[in-house]
Amino acid sequence: MPLYGFHCADCDKESELLVGFSDRPHCPGCGGRKMERLVSRPAPPGQSKGLIKAARAQAAREGHLSNFSRKERGG
């Protein structure tokens, strides 16, 4: 089951709950049923230099050079 963020309209508390998509959870604070599902923020892609270097090396091995500059492609 996914983790969703909810806001309780009764007690104005925000909670993250592990529920199914169609489930209607109770507020853990007050027990109310007026829970609104919140829009979650997407996680940013990994930007560590090590991850980028490994991904570029794999792309070069596989012949996918479109993400390299002309200078880096040797042309």
PDB file with one MODEL, atoms N, CA, C and O in Angstrom:
MODEL        1
ATOM      1  N   MET A   1       0.840  -1.182   0.000  1.00  0.00           N
ATOM      2  CA  MET A   1       0.000   0.000   0.000  1.00  0.00           C
ATOM      3  C   MET A   1       0.884   1.244   0.000  1.00  0.00           C
ATOM      4  O   MET A   1       1.935   1.257   0.641  1.00  0.00           O
ATOM      5  N   PRO A   2       0.472   2.277  -0.706  1.00  0.00           N
ATOM      6  CA  PRO A   2       1.263   3.510  -0.769  1.00  0.00           C
ATOM      7  C   PRO A   2       1.053   4.405   0.447  1.00  0.00           C
ATOM      8  O   PRO A   2       0.064   4.278   1.169  1.00  0.00           O
ATOM      9  N   LEU A   3       1.995   5.302   0.653  1.00  0.00           N
ATOM     10  CA  LEU A   3       1.943   6.287   1.726  1.00  0.00           C
ATOM     11  C   LEU A   3       1.372   7.580   1.154  1.00  0.00           C
ATOM     12  O   LEU A   3       1.915   8.126   0.194  1.00  0.00           O
ATOM     13  N   TYR A   4       0.276   8.073   1.739  1.00  0.00           N
ATOM     14  CA  TYR A   4      -0.370   9.292   1.272  1.00  0.00           C
ATOM     15  C   TYR A   4      -0.396  10.324   2.390  1.00  0.00           C
ATOM     16  O   TYR A   4      -0.458   9.975   3.569  1.00  0.00           O
ATOM     17  N   GLY A   5      -0.348  11.595   2.011  1.00  0.00           N
ATOM     18  CA  GLY A   5      -0.512  12.685   2.963  1.00  0.00           C
ATOM     19  C   GLY A   5      -1.978  13.086   3.011  1.00  0.00           C
ATOM     20  O   GLY A   5      -2.650  13.141   1.981  1.00  0.00           O
ATOM     21  N   PHE A   6      -2.473  13.368   4.224  1.00  0.00           N
ATOM     22  CA  PHE A   6      -3.869  13.766   4.406  1.00  0.00           C
ATOM     23  C   PHE A   6      -3.940  14.985   5.316  1.00  0.00           C
ATOM     24  O   PHE A   6      -3.074  15.193   6.166  1.00  0.00           O
ATOM     25  N   HIS A   7      -4.991  15.790   5.125  1.00  0.00           N
ATOM     26  CA  HIS A   7      -5.288  16.916   5.995  1.00  0.00           C
ATOM     27  C   HIS A   7      -6.681  16.693   6.572  1.00  0.00           C
ATOM     28  O   HIS A   7      -7.636  16.429   5.842  1.00  0.00           O
ATOM     29  N   CYS A   8      -6.780  16.804   7.896  1.00  0.00           N
ATOM     30  CA  CYS A   8      -8.075  16.641   8.565  1.00  0.00           C
ATOM     31  C   CYS A   8      -8.748  18.001   8.675  1.00  0.00           C
ATOM     32  O   CYS A   8      -8.188  18.932   9.255  1.00  0.00           O
ATOM     33  N   ALA A   9      -9.946  18.116   8.118  1.00  0.00           N
ATOM     34  CA  ALA A   9     -10.697  19.366   8.168  1.00  0.00           C
ATOM     35  C   ALA A   9     -11.272  19.621   9.562  1.00  0.00           C
ATOM     36  O   ALA A   9     -11.581  20.764   9.899  1.00  0.00           O
ATOM     37  N   ASP A  10     -11.422  18.570  10.377  1.00  0.00           N
ATOM     38  CA  ASP A  10     -11.977  18.735  11.721  1.00  0.00           C
ATOM     39  C   ASP A  10     -10.959  19.332  12.696  1.00  0.00           C
ATOM     40  O   ASP A  10     -11.273  20.289  13.404  1.00  0.00           O
ATOM     41  N   CYS A  11      -9.742  18.776  12.737  1.00  0.00           N
ATOM     42  CA  CYS A  11      -8.756  19.249  13.720  1.00  0.00           C
ATOM     43  C   CYS A  11      -7.584  19.994  13.075  1.00  0.00           C
ATOM     44  O   CYS A  11      -6.679  20.428  13.787  1.00  0.00           O
ATOM     45  N   ASP A  12      -7.574  20.156  11.735  1.00  0.00           N
ATOM     46  CA  ASP A  12      -6.540  20.897  10.999  1.00  0.00           C
ATOM     47  C   ASP A  12      -5.153  20.269  11.142  1.00  0.00           C
ATOM     48  O   ASP A  12      -4.146  20.977  11.126  1.00  0.00           O
ATOM     49  N   LYS A  13      -5.100  18.953  11.280  1.00  0.00           N
ATOM     50  CA  LYS A  13      -3.834  18.241  11.427  1.00  0.00           C
ATOM     51  C   LYS A  13      -3.492  17.543  10.107  1.00  0.00           C
ATOM     52  O   LYS A  13      -4.381  17.040   9.420  1.00  0.00           O
ATOM     53  N   GLU A  14      -2.205  17.515   9.755  1.00  0.00           N
ATOM     54  CA  GLU A  14      -1.746  16.775   8.580  1.00  0.00           C
ATOM     55  C   GLU A  14      -1.073  15.489   9.024  1.00  0.00           C
ATOM     56  O   GLU A  14      -0.336  15.470  10.010  1.00  0.00           O
ATOM     57  N   SER A  15      -1.330  14.416   8.292  1.00  0.00           N
ATOM     58  CA  SER A  15      -0.785  13.097   8.621  1.00  0.00           C
ATOM     59  C   SER A  15      -0.389  12.372   7.356  1.00  0.00           C
ATOM     60  O   SER A  15      -0.961  12.608   6.292  1.00  0.00           O
ATOM     61  N   GLU A  16       0.590  11.489   7.468  1.00  0.00           N
ATOM     62  CA  GLU A  16       0.924  10.576   6.385  1.00  0.00           C
ATOM     63  C   GLU A  16       0.437   9.199   6.809  1.00  0.00           C
ATOM     64  O   GLU A  16       0.792   8.707   7.880  1.00  0.00           O
ATOM     65  N   LEU A  17      -0.378   8.581   5.960  1.00  0.00           N
ATOM     66  CA  LEU A  17      -0.987   7.303   6.299  1.00  0.00           C
ATOM     67  C   LEU A  17      -0.753   6.291   5.192  1.00  0.00           C
ATOM     68  O   LEU A  17      -0.733   6.635   4.010  1.00  0.00           O
ATOM     69  N   LEU A  18      -0.579   5.061   5.584  1.00  0.00           N
ATOM     70  CA  LEU A  18      -0.402   3.960   4.653  1.00  0.00           C
ATOM     71  C   LEU A  18      -1.778   3.366   4.380  1.00  0.00           C
ATOM     72  O   LEU A  18      -2.296   2.595   5.188  1.00  0.00           O
ATOM     73  N   VAL A  19      -2.375   3.726   3.237  1.00  0.00           N
ATOM     74  CA  VAL A  19      -3.740   3.297   2.912  1.00  0.00           C
ATOM     75  C   VAL A  19      -3.845   2.937   1.437  1.00  0.00           C
ATOM     76  O   VAL A  19      -3.019   3.357   0.627  1.00  0.00           O
ATOM     77  N   GLY A  20      -4.852   2.169   1.098  1.00  0.00           N
ATOM     78  CA  GLY A  20      -5.159   1.891  -0.296  1.00  0.00           C
ATOM     79  C   GLY A  20      -5.748   3.133  -0.951  1.00  0.00           C
ATOM     80  O   GLY A  20      -6.216   4.034  -0.255  1.00  0.00           O
ATOM     81  N   PHE A  21      -5.731   3.192  -2.281  1.00  0.00           N
ATOM     82  CA  PHE A  21      -6.184   4.391  -2.987  1.00  0.00           C
ATOM     83  C   PHE A  21      -7.642   4.719  -2.699  1.00  0.00           C
ATOM     84  O   PHE A  21      -7.983   5.892  -2.549  1.00  0.00           O
ATOM     85  N   SER A  22      -8.498   3.733  -2.620  1.00  0.00           N
ATOM     86  CA  SER A  22      -9.930   3.995  -2.433  1.00  0.00           C
ATOM     87  C   SER A  22     -10.353   3.985  -0.961  1.00  0.00           C
ATOM     88  O   SER A  22     -11.527   4.210  -0.669  1.00  0.00           O
ATOM     89  N   ASP A  23      -9.431   3.730  -0.030  1.00  0.00           N
ATOM     90  CA  ASP A  23      -9.771   3.713   1.396  1.00  0.00           C
ATOM     91  C   ASP A  23     -10.074   5.119   1.901  1.00  0.00           C
ATOM     92  O   ASP A  23      -9.509   6.097   1.412  1.00  0.00           O
ATOM     93  N   ARG A  24     -10.966   5.214   2.879  1.00  0.00           N
ATOM     94  CA  ARG A  24     -11.290   6.489   3.532  1.00  0.00           C
ATOM     95  C   ARG A  24     -10.814   6.394   4.981  1.00  0.00           C
ATOM     96  O   ARG A  24     -11.515   5.843   5.829  1.00  0.00           O
ATOM     97  N   PRO A  25      -9.628   6.928   5.269  1.00  0.00           N
ATOM     98  CA  PRO A  25      -9.062   6.756   6.609  1.00  0.00           C
ATOM     99  C   PRO A  25      -9.682   7.676   7.654  1.00  0.00           C
ATOM    100  O   PRO A  25     -10.311   8.682   7.326  1.00  0.00           O
ATOM    101  N   HIS A  26      -9.492   7.311   8.912  1.00  0.00           N
ATOM    102  CA  HIS A  26      -9.857   8.140  10.059  1.00  0.00           C
ATOM    103  C   HIS A  26      -8.638   8.977  10.432  1.00  0.00           C
ATOM    104  O   HIS A  26      -7.504   8.543  10.231  1.00  0.00           O
ATOM    105  N   CYS A  27      -8.860  10.165  10.969  1.00  0.00           N
ATOM    106  CA  CYS A  27      -7.772  11.017  11.448  1.00  0.00           C
ATOM    107  C   CYS A  27      -7.159  10.370  12.689  1.00  0.00           C
ATOM    108  O   CYS A  27      -7.882  10.016  13.620  1.00  0.00           O
ATOM    109  N   PRO A  28      -5.839  10.214  12.713  1.00  0.00           N
ATOM    110  CA  PRO A  28      -5.213   9.642  13.904  1.00  0.00           C
ATOM    111  C   PRO A  28      -5.276  10.577  15.119  1.00  0.00           C
ATOM    112  O   PRO A  28      -5.131  10.124  16.255  1.00  0.00           O
ATOM    113  N   GLY A  29      -5.491  11.871  14.887  1.00  0.00           N
ATOM    114  CA  GLY A  29      -5.543  12.829  15.987  1.00  0.00           C
ATOM    115  C   GLY A  29      -6.901  12.912  16.666  1.00  0.00           C
ATOM    116  O   GLY A  29      -6.999  12.849  17.892  1.00  0.00           O
ATOM    117  N   CYS A  30      -7.961  13.056  15.851  1.00  0.00           N
ATOM    118  CA  CYS A  30      -9.293  13.262  16.437  1.00  0.00           C
ATOM    119  C   CYS A  30     -10.289  12.162  16.059  1.00  0.00           C
ATOM    120  O   CYS A  30     -11.390  12.118  16.608  1.00  0.00           O
ATOM    121  N   GLY A  31      -9.926  11.291  15.150  1.00  0.00           N
ATOM    122  CA  GLY A  31     -10.835  10.218  14.735  1.00  0.00           C
ATOM    123  C   GLY A  31     -11.850  10.653  13.689  1.00  0.00           C
ATOM    124  O   GLY A  31     -12.734   9.880  13.320  1.00  0.00           O
ATOM    125  N   GLY A  32     -11.725  11.894  13.205  1.00  0.00           N
ATOM    126  CA  GLY A  32     -12.668  12.410  12.216  1.00  0.00           C
ATOM    127  C   GLY A  32     -12.535  11.733  10.856  1.00  0.00           C
ATOM    128  O   GLY A  32     -11.522  11.102  10.554  1.00  0.00           O
ATOM    129  N   ARG A  33     -13.579  11.878  10.047  1.00  0.00           N
ATOM    130  CA  ARG A  33     -13.598  11.248   8.715  1.00  0.00           C
ATOM    131  C   ARG A  33     -13.418  12.261   7.600  1.00  0.00           C
ATOM    132  O   ARG A  33     -13.422  11.871   6.432  1.00  0.00           O
ATOM    133  N   LYS A  34     -13.259  13.554   7.904  1.00  0.00           N
ATOM    134  CA  LYS A  34     -13.127  14.578   6.868  1.00  0.00           C
ATOM    135  C   LYS A  34     -11.661  14.733   6.474  1.00  0.00           C
ATOM    136  O   LYS A  34     -11.053  15.782   6.683  1.00  0.00           O
ATOM    137  N   MET A  35     -11.113  13.675   5.904  1.00  0.00           N
ATOM    138  CA  MET A  35      -9.712  13.658   5.507  1.00  0.00           C
ATOM    139  C   MET A  35      -9.599  13.975   4.023  1.00  0.00           C
ATOM    140  O   MET A  35     -10.242  13.330   3.195  1.00  0.00           O
ATOM    141  N   GLU A  36      -8.783  14.964   3.688  1.00  0.00           N
ATOM    142  CA  GLU A  36      -8.544  15.346   2.300  1.00  0.00           C
ATOM    143  C   GLU A  36      -7.146  14.874   1.905  1.00  0.00           C
ATOM    144  O   GLU A  36      -6.170  15.139   2.606  1.00  0.00           O
ATOM    145  N   ARG A  37      -7.062  14.176   0.784  1.00  0.00           N
ATOM    146  CA  ARG A  37      -5.758  13.697   0.303  1.00  0.00           C
ATOM    147  C   ARG A  37      -4.959  14.881  -0.228  1.00  0.00           C
ATOM    148  O   ARG A  37      -5.477  15.685  -1.003  1.00  0.00           O
ATOM    149  N   LEU A  38      -3.706  14.989   0.183  1.00  0.00           N
ATOM    150  CA  LEU A  38      -2.833  16.076  -0.244  1.00  0.00           C
ATOM    151  C   LEU A  38      -2.049  15.679  -1.486  1.00  0.00           C
ATOM    152  O   LEU A  38      -1.784  14.498  -1.708  1.00  0.00           O
ATOM    153  N   VAL A  39      -1.685  16.653  -2.282  1.00  0.00           N
ATOM    154  CA  VAL A  39      -0.843  16.422  -3.454  1.00  0.00           C
ATOM    155  C   VAL A  39       0.592  16.345  -2.954  1.00  0.00           C
ATOM    156  O   VAL A  39       1.071  17.263  -2.289  1.00  0.00           O
ATOM    157  N   SER A  40       1.267  15.267  -3.268  1.00  0.00           N
ATOM    158  CA  SER A  40       2.639  15.115  -2.802  1.00  0.00           C
ATOM    159  C   SER A  40       3.624  15.687  -3.809  1.00  0.00           C
ATOM    160  O   SER A  40       3.353  15.736  -5.009  1.00  0.00           O
ATOM    161  N   ARG A  41       4.757  16.113  -3.306  1.00  0.00           N
ATOM    162  CA  ARG A  41       5.804  16.663  -4.158  1.00  0.00           C
ATOM    163  C   ARG A  41       6.640  15.531  -4.747  1.00  0.00           C
ATOM    164  O   ARG A  41       6.949  14.567  -4.048  1.00  0.00           O
ATOM    165  N   PRO A  42       7.005  15.632  -6.006  1.00  0.00           N
ATOM    166  CA  PRO A  42       7.846  14.582  -6.586  1.00  0.00           C
ATOM    167  C   PRO A  42       9.261  14.670  -6.027  1.00  0.00           C
ATOM    168  O   PRO A  42       9.743  15.754  -5.698  1.00  0.00           O
ATOM    169  N   ALA A  43       9.903  13.548  -5.926  1.00  0.00           N
ATOM    170  CA  ALA A  43      11.290  13.512  -5.469  1.00  0.00           C
ATOM    171  C   ALA A  43      12.207  13.925  -6.619  1.00  0.00           C
ATOM    172  O   ALA A  43      12.018  13.470  -7.747  1.00  0.00           O
ATOM    173  N   PRO A  44      13.186  14.770  -6.355  1.00  0.00           N
ATOM    174  CA  PRO A  44      14.107  15.171  -7.419  1.00  0.00           C
ATOM    175  C   PRO A  44      14.998  14.005  -7.827  1.00  0.00           C
ATOM    176  O   PRO A  44      15.316  13.150  -7.001  1.00  0.00           O
ATOM    177  N   PRO A  45      15.399  13.964  -9.084  1.00  0.00           N
ATOM    178  CA  PRO A  45      16.286  12.879  -9.511  1.00  0.00           C
ATOM    179  C   PRO A  45      17.630  12.995  -8.819  1.00  0.00           C
ATOM    180  O   PRO A  45      18.050  14.089  -8.443  1.00  0.00           O
ATOM    181  N   GLY A  46      18.303  11.868  -8.650  1.00  0.00           N
ATOM    182  CA  GLY A  46      19.618  11.866  -8.018  1.00  0.00           C
ATOM    183  C   GLY A  46      20.614  12.671  -8.837  1.00  0.00           C
ATOM    184  O   GLY A  46      20.720  12.479 -10.048  1.00  0.00           O
ATOM    185  N   GLN A  47      21.334  13.557  -8.198  1.00  0.00           N
ATOM    186  CA  GLN A  47      22.256  14.421  -8.917  1.00  0.00           C
ATOM    187  C   GLN A  47      23.683  14.294  -8.402  1.00  0.00           C
ATOM    188  O   GLN A  47      24.494  15.192  -8.625  1.00  0.00           O
ATOM    189  N   SER A  48      24.009  13.203  -7.720  1.00  0.00           N
ATOM    190  CA  SER A  48      25.377  13.089  -7.239  1.00  0.00           C
ATOM    191  C   SER A  48      26.307  12.857  -8.426  1.00  0.00           C
ATOM    192  O   SER A  48      25.933  12.218  -9.410  1.00  0.00           O
ATOM    193  N   LYS A  49      27.505  13.379  -8.318  1.00  0.00           N
ATOM    194  CA  LYS A  49      28.463  13.254  -9.416  1.00  0.00           C
ATOM    195  C   LYS A  49      28.769  11.799  -9.718  1.00  0.00           C
ATOM    196  O   LYS A  49      28.983  11.436 -10.875  1.00  0.00           O
ATOM    197  N   GLY A  50      28.791  10.961  -8.687  1.00  0.00           N
ATOM    198  CA  GLY A  50      29.049   9.535  -8.889  1.00  0.00           C
ATOM    199  C   GLY A  50      27.960   8.861  -9.709  1.00  0.00           C
ATOM    200  O   GLY A  50      28.257   8.047 -10.584  1.00  0.00           O
ATOM    201  N   LEU A  51      26.696   9.191  -9.433  1.00  0.00           N
ATOM    202  CA  LEU A  51      25.580   8.608 -10.185  1.00  0.00           C
ATOM    203  C   LEU A  51      25.612   9.067 -11.639  1.00  0.00           C
ATOM    204  O   LEU A  51      25.391   8.273 -12.554  1.00  0.00           O
ATOM    205  N   ILE A  52      25.886  10.349 -11.846  1.00  0.00           N
ATOM    206  CA  ILE A  52      25.934  10.892 -13.205  1.00  0.00           C
ATOM    207  C   ILE A  52      27.073  10.245 -13.992  1.00  0.00           C
ATOM    208  O   ILE A  52      26.900   9.878 -15.154  1.00  0.00           O
ATOM    209  N   LYS A  53      28.222  10.107 -13.362  1.00  0.00           N
ATOM    210  CA  LYS A  53      29.379   9.497 -14.029  1.00  0.00           C
ATOM    211  C   LYS A  53      29.085   8.047 -14.405  1.00  0.00           C
ATOM    212  O   LYS A  53      29.415   7.613 -15.509  1.00  0.00           O
ATOM    213  N   ALA A  54      28.469   7.301 -13.496  1.00  0.00           N
ATOM    214  CA  ALA A  54      28.142   5.900 -13.772  1.00  0.00           C
ATOM    215  C   ALA A  54      27.106   5.790 -14.899  1.00  0.00           C
ATOM    216  O   ALA A  54      27.223   4.923 -15.764  1.00  0.00           O
ATOM    217  N   ALA A  55      26.099   6.661 -14.892  1.00  0.00           N
ATOM    218  CA  ALA A  55      25.071   6.621 -15.931  1.00  0.00           C
ATOM    219  C   ALA A  55      25.654   6.977 -17.296  1.00  0.00           C
ATOM    220  O   ALA A  55      25.304   6.360 -18.302  1.00  0.00           O
ATOM    221  N   ARG A  56      26.539   7.966 -17.332  1.00  0.00           N
ATOM    222  CA  ARG A  56      27.159   8.343 -18.601  1.00  0.00           C
ATOM    223  C   ARG A  56      28.073   7.240 -19.116  1.00  0.00           C
ATOM    224  O   ARG A  56      28.121   6.992 -20.321  1.00  0.00           O
ATOM    225  N   ALA A  57      28.796   6.576 -18.224  1.00  0.00           N
ATOM    226  CA  ALA A  57      29.670   5.467 -18.633  1.00  0.00           C
ATOM    227  C   ALA A  57      28.842   4.329 -19.215  1.00  0.00           C
ATOM    228  O   ALA A  57      29.216   3.742 -20.231  1.00  0.00           O
ATOM    229  N   GLN A  58      27.711   4.014 -18.569  1.00  0.00           N
ATOM    230  CA  GLN A  58      26.842   2.956 -19.085  1.00  0.00           C
ATOM    231  C   GLN A  58      26.265   3.359 -20.444  1.00  0.00           C
ATOM    232  O   GLN A  58      26.189   2.526 -21.347  1.00  0.00           O
ATOM    233  N   ALA A  59      25.861   4.612 -20.601  1.00  0.00           N
ATOM    234  CA  ALA A  59      25.320   5.081 -21.878  1.00  0.00           C
ATOM    235  C   ALA A  59      26.373   4.979 -22.977  1.00  0.00           C
ATOM    236  O   ALA A  59      26.056   4.597 -24.103  1.00  0.00           O
ATOM    237  N   ALA A  60      27.613   5.313 -22.663  1.00  0.00           N
ATOM    238  CA  ALA A  60      28.689   5.222 -23.659  1.00  0.00           C
ATOM    239  C   ALA A  60      28.931   3.772 -24.053  1.00  0.00           C
ATOM    240  O   ALA A  60      29.130   3.472 -25.230  1.00  0.00           O
ATOM    241  N   ARG A  61      28.916   2.866 -23.070  1.00  0.00           N
ATOM    242  CA  ARG A  61      29.107   1.430 -23.384  1.00  0.00           C
ATOM    243  C   ARG A  61      28.002   0.915 -24.295  1.00  0.00           C
ATOM    244  O   ARG A  61      28.245   0.074 -25.162  1.00  0.00           O
ATOM    245  N   GLU A  62      26.796   1.417 -24.099  1.00  0.00           N
ATOM    246  CA  GLU A  62      25.649   0.947 -24.875  1.00  0.00           C
ATOM    247  C   GLU A  62      25.454   1.718 -26.175  1.00  0.00           C
ATOM    248  O   GLU A  62      24.561   1.396 -26.959  1.00  0.00           O
ATOM    249  N   GLY A  63      26.280   2.733 -26.409  1.00  0.00           N
ATOM    250  CA  GLY A  63      26.195   3.487 -27.652  1.00  0.00           C
ATOM    251  C   GLY A  63      25.170   4.603 -27.657  1.00  0.00           C
ATOM    252  O   GLY A  63      24.823   5.111 -28.723  1.00  0.00           O
ATOM    253  N   HIS A  64      24.682   4.993 -26.501  1.00  0.00           N
ATOM    254  CA  HIS A  64      23.710   6.084 -26.395  1.00  0.00           C
ATOM    255  C   HIS A  64      24.466   7.362 -26.093  1.00  0.00           C
ATOM    256  O   HIS A  64      24.644   7.711 -24.926  1.00  0.00           O
ATOM    257  N   LEU A  65      24.910   8.058 -27.105  1.00  0.00           N
ATOM    258  CA  LEU A  65      25.749   9.227 -26.912  1.00  0.00           C
ATOM    259  C   LEU A  65      25.001  10.545 -27.065  1.00  0.00           C
ATOM    260  O   LEU A  65      25.629  11.603 -27.108  1.00  0.00           O
ATOM    261  N   SER A  66      23.683  10.504 -27.146  1.00  0.00           N
ATOM    262  CA  SER A  66      22.927  11.734 -27.374  1.00  0.00           C
ATOM    263  C   SER A  66      22.999  12.709 -26.198  1.00  0.00           C
ATOM    264  O   SER A  66      22.759  13.903 -26.378  1.00  0.00           O
ATOM    265  N   ASN A  67      23.324  12.223 -24.998  1.00  0.00           N
ATOM    266  CA  ASN A  67      23.412  13.133 -23.854  1.00  0.00           C
ATOM    267  C   ASN A  67      24.824  13.673 -23.650  1.00  0.00           C
ATOM    268  O   ASN A  67      25.085  14.333 -22.645  1.00  0.00           O
ATOM    269  N   PHE A  68      25.737  13.408 -24.578  1.00  0.00           N
ATOM    270  CA  PHE A  68      27.091  13.925 -24.538  1.00  0.00           C
ATOM    271  C   PHE A  68      27.213  15.096 -25.516  1.00  0.00           C
ATOM    272  O   PHE A  68      26.547  15.113 -26.551  1.00  0.00           O
ATOM    273  N   SER A  69      28.057  16.064 -25.191  1.00  0.00           N
ATOM    274  CA  SER A  69      28.290  17.180 -26.117  1.00  0.00           C
ATOM    275  C   SER A  69      29.118  16.688 -27.299  1.00  0.00           C
ATOM    276  O   SER A  69      29.693  15.600 -27.251  1.00  0.00           O
ATOM    277  N   ARG A  70      29.178  17.487 -28.356  1.00  0.00           N
ATOM    278  CA  ARG A  70      29.951  17.123 -29.539  1.00  0.00           C
ATOM    279  C   ARG A  70      31.429  16.907 -29.165  1.00  0.00           C
ATOM    280  O   ARG A  70      32.072  15.979 -29.656  1.00  0.00           O
ATOM    281  N   LYS A  71      31.949  17.766 -28.301  1.00  0.00           N
ATOM    282  CA  LYS A  71      33.346  17.653 -27.859  1.00  0.00           C
ATOM    283  C   LYS A  71      33.566  16.328 -27.117  1.00  0.00           C
ATOM    284  O   LYS A  71      34.580  15.659 -27.316  1.00  0.00           O
ATOM    285  N   GLU A  72      32.622  15.964 -26.276  1.00  0.00           N
ATOM    286  CA  GLU A  72      32.751  14.717 -25.521  1.00  0.00           C
ATOM    287  C   GLU A  72      32.613  13.483 -26.410  1.00  0.00           C
ATOM    288  O   GLU A  72      33.159  12.426 -26.093  1.00  0.00           O
ATOM    289  N   ARG A  73      31.890  13.611 -27.513  1.00  0.00           N
ATOM    290  CA  ARG A  73      31.736  12.494 -28.462  1.00  0.00           C
ATOM    291  C   ARG A  73      32.955  12.339 -29.354  1.00  0.00           C
ATOM    292  O   ARG A  73      33.086  11.340 -30.061  1.00  0.00           O
ATOM    293  N   GLY A  74      33.854  13.326 -29.325  1.00  0.00           N
ATOM    294  CA  GLY A  74      35.049  13.236 -30.139  1.00  0.00           C
ATOM    295  C   GLY A  74      34.836  13.721 -31.566  1.00  0.00           C
ATOM    296  O   GLY A  74      35.587  13.348 -32.467  1.00  0.00           O
ATOM    297  N   GLY A  75      33.838  14.534 -31.775  1.00  0.00           N
ATOM    298  CA  GLY A  75      33.566  14.991 -33.135  1.00  0.00           C
ATOM    299  C   GLY A  75      33.422  16.457 -33.285  1.00  0.00           C
ATOM    300  O   GLY A  75      33.191  16.944 -34.392  1.00  0.00           O
TER     301      GLY A  75
ENDMDL
END
